[in-house]
Amino acid sequence: MLKFSTRSQYGLRAMAYLALNPKQPISLKEIAEAEQLSPDYLEKIFIRLKKAKLVSAEKGIKGGYSLALPAKKIKLSQIINALEGEVVLVKCLNQRKKCVCPQLNNCLTRGLWLEIQKNLIAYLEKLTLYDLIKKKI
């Protein structure tokens, strides 16, 4: 079963929340309450999003998180990659690790997985956070 982790599911929801509320920085507590997520888990997600320069943080009483770029400039692929790493459907398509499958050169299904992976990546590259919040998906 192809499955994105809760990290990506929650991260997309949190990023959509920020995009829908762009006026001022928003605390993790507010996002967690609004989206019914664990604040501790959300904090770990935002560490990755900040490292990827998708969100910015402001300290202080009125501090919190906001999008580092306009929603139209943030691709869903950037969010997924920040939270999951490289999207790889099957081990033999992972370009960072050498495949040790004895059927690599004779595999009848590898082309199918490669095509599905390319289409998934292209779809995530095409869509922006703006598309998500405006329900253009």
Summary of the structure (lengths in Angstrom):
residues: 137
radius of gyration: 17.4
end to end distance: 22.7
largest distance: 60.9
contacts: 373
relative contact order: 0.16
helix: 53%
strand: 8%
